[in-house]
Amino acid sequence: MFADVLPTNRWFGFAFLAFVVGSVLWLATPHQSAAKPTPPPKTPSSGSLTILIQGLRNNDGRVSLTLYNRADGYPMKPKLAFAKRETSIQNKQVRFVFPALPFGTYAVAAYHDENANGKLDTNWIGIPREGTAASNNAKGFMGPPKFRDARFDFKQTPLTVSMKMNY
């Protein structure tokens, strides 16, 4: 039937037959759509951290807070802190919110600047005269608390860390 149409060269007929069979097999095979696959949902890399400090003895002055993401400088060198905040006091407590903080390990140090002079007042041997607080309610021995005692892991959102002001 196709003998009149096909050239007499056997190789051409063989190639034509292979082409037809291959095309039929390719059309019969299911193929993925051209649309790109949906990537898996991204895991958030930051979240909302709230620091709540209670137990202030009055509403005078302000509370200064430093947030550290490493031990360097904690808590005595605020210039090395990851973030610094200051706020007024209401109902003998304060709240600091970090809405888009990268997940990680942090430690918080804060003080109640009762006379609003912008510094932590101490006596002649360096003991604070104003209130201080640290995350995990860490306390120091013969000095301020250590980063390792005050650190916490921030890996879920939202997270609230509660602290108590000590005088």
Buried (B, 14 or more C-beta within 10 A) or exposed (E): EEEEEEEEEEEEBEEEEEEEEEEEEEEEEEEEEEEEEEEEEEEEEBBBBBBBBBBBEEEEBBBBBBBBBBBEBBBEEBEBBBBEBBEEBEEBBBEBEBEEBBBEBBBBBBBBBBEEEEEBEEEEEEEBEBBBBBBBBBEEEEEBBBBEBBBBEBEEBEBEBBBEBEE
